[in-house]
Amino acid sequence: MSTVTPLAILALIGAVSGSVTAWLLLRRDRPAEVLIPSAPPEPVPGEVAARLVADERAARLAALASFARQADADPDLRQECVGEILTQFRSGRPDPPAWQAELWRLLLPHLRPGSPWFWPGMDLELDGLVLHAVDLRGCEVRDARFHAVRFVGDARFGEAVFTGLVSFEGSCFARHALFGSTRFGTGADFEDATFTGTADFTGVTAGGPMWFDAARFSARTDFPAAAFGDDVSFEATGFAGRTLFSGSRFAAGAHFTRARFGGHADFTAATAGGFDFTGAQVRLNARVLRTWPPGWAPGEPEPRRWAGLTRL
């Protein structure tokens, strides 16, 4: 039992209370400093929102990274994991470029054959999105769909391999579209696509048909040394700038019906099972180089095949 008596406790309380009262009386000229403790400044709402978004993104990325580690060990989960990552491309506000960059960093090691984390046979579907600074150089995927996508910044697909169906139908390349040495195993669809900057398809190869019908090439267009294993169609396609098909090989038909050439076009040493330029047109002051190698059908009425084109 305590040896402190009630009377001693009351005396101690009284002494402490008196001391506090005296101190308050001495400080009464500045009561706010004594009675009202200073409060920390309230966070700015924008800063709160930014912190919440950052926390949410970090949580999402951590969950996706964890899923990817599981998929590394279980191939049955890999396409599902890729699908989950691609879904996140639709929720990139308020900073889509930064968010997409984080998602690509997570995804690309699984699409590049030289990576120890490569997953073969993956499909990509990114329809209807605005994509920033896409860089799929050296990647290998199966089917890929980029319907009605707007590519902001350079779109880099050099040396990529698509083993399945590929479609860029209705897409817009707002800057350069770089497809040098890309391999399309079963062909590709670029119908109604818009190429604002340079369209570089140098050395591209295709095992199946390719369609560029009604596509619009606004600047330089390069297809030199391309190798097409099936029909290629450029029907009603517009070429506004310089266009190169020099040395290209068309194993089947090369269809340029109703195509429009606004700049110089060079088909020197290009070969095809058959060229069709029916209804094609070229600007008056543009040149069309057409030194045809063997492969041009003998006896075919060349001027009619080039109806509407300026002859050299």
LINDA-V353374 format. One record per residue. RES is the residue in one letter. D_FIRST is the distance of its C-alpha to the first C-alpha in Angstrom with 1 decimal. Layout:
BEGIN
res={RES,RES}
d_first={D_FIRST,D_FIRST}
END
This chain:
BEGIN
res={M,S,T,V,T,P,L,A,I,L,A,L,I,G,A,V,S,G,S,V,T,A,W,L,L,L,R,R,D,R,P,A,E,V,L,I,P,S,A,P,P,E,P,V,P,G,E,V,A,A,R,L,V,A,D,E,R,A,A,R,L,A,A,L,A,S,F,A,R,Q,A,D,A,D,P,D,L,R,Q,E,C,V,G,E,I,L,T,Q,F,R,S,G,R,P,D,P,P,A,W,Q,A,E,L,W,R,L,L,L,P,H,L,R,P,G,S,P,W,F,W,P,G,M,D,L,E,L,D,G,L,V,L,H,A,V,D,L,R,G,C,E,V,R,D,A,R,F,H,A,V,R,F,V,G,D,A,R,F,G,E,A,V,F,T,G,L,V,S,F,E,G,S,C,F,A,R,H,A,L,F,G,S,T,R,F,G,T,G,A,D,F,E,D,A,T,F,T,G,T,A,D,F,T,G,V,T,A,G,G,P,M,W,F,D,A,A,R,F,S,A,R,T,D,F,P,A,A,A,F,G,D,D,V,S,F,E,A,T,G,F,A,G,R,T,L,F,S,G,S,R,F,A,A,G,A,H,F,T,R,A,R,F,G,G,H,A,D,F,T,A,A,T,A,G,G,F,D,F,T,G,A,Q,V,R,L,N,A,R,V,L,R,T,W,P,P,G,W,A,P,G,E,P,E,P,R,R,W,A,G,L,T,R,L}
d_first={0.0,3.8,6.5,9.0,10.5,12.7,15.7,15.1,14.6,17.9,19.6,19.0,20.3,23.2,24.1,24.2,26.1,28.5,29.2,30.0,32.2,34.1,34.7,36.0,38.4,39.7,40.4,41.9,45.4,44.3,42.0,42.9,41.5,38.1,37.8,40.0,39.3,42.4,43.2,44.9,48.6,49.4,51.3,55.0,56.0,58.7,56.3,53.9,56.9,58.1,54.7,54.5,58.1,57.4,54.3,56.3,59.2,57.0,55.5,59.1,60.4,57.5,58.2,61.9,61.4,59.3,62.1,64.7,62.9,63.0,66.6,67.4,66.5,68.0,71.5,71.3,68.7,70.7,72.9,70.0,68.0,71.0,71.2,67.6,68.1,71.3,69.7,67.3,70.4,70.5,67.1,67.4,66.7,66.2,67.6,69.9,71.4,68.1,66.8,70.1,70.0,66.6,68.0,71.2,69.1,67.4,70.6,73.3,72.2,72.9,76.4,77.8,79.4,78.5,74.8,72.8,71.2,74.6,74.9,78.6,80.1,77.7,78.9,78.2,78.4,77.7,80.0,80.0,77.6,77.8,77.2,76.6,78.0,78.6,79.2,80.2,82.3,82.7,80.8,81.9,81.3,83.2,83.7,82.8,83.0,82.9,84.6,84.7,82.4,82.5,82.1,80.8,81.5,83.5,83.4,83.7,84.9,87.0,87.5,85.3,86.4,86.4,87.4,87.4,88.3,87.5,87.9,87.6,89.5,89.3,87.0,87.2,86.9,86.1,86.8,88.2,88.4,88.6,89.7,91.6,92.1,90.1,91.0,91.2,91.7,92.9,93.9,92.2,92.5,92.5,94.3,93.9,91.7,91.8,91.9,91.4,91.4,93.1,93.3,93.5,94.5,96.2,96.7,94.9,95.8,95.8,96.6,97.1,98.4,97.0,97.2,97.3,99.1,98.8,96.4,96.7,96.8,96.5,96.8,97.9,98.1,98.4,99.4,101.4,101.5,99.7,100.5,100.6,101.1,102.0,103.2,101.7,102.1,102.1,103.8,103.6,101.4,101.5,101.7,101.5,101.4,102.9,102.9,103.3,104.2,106.2,106.2,104.3,105.2,105.3,106.0,106.9,107.6,106.6,106.7,106.9,108.6,108.3,106.1,106.3,106.5,105.9,106.0,107.8,107.4,108.2,109.0,110.8,110.9,108.9,109.9,109.5,110.9,112.1,111.4,111.5,111.7,113.3,112.7,110.8,111.2,110.8,110.8,114.2,113.4,111.2,112.5,112.2,112.7,114.1,115.7,115.5,115.4,116.7,115.2,116.7,118.9,122.5,124.8,122.0,123.0,120.7,121.3,120.3,117.1,116.3,117.5,116.2,115.1,116.6,118.9,119.2}
END
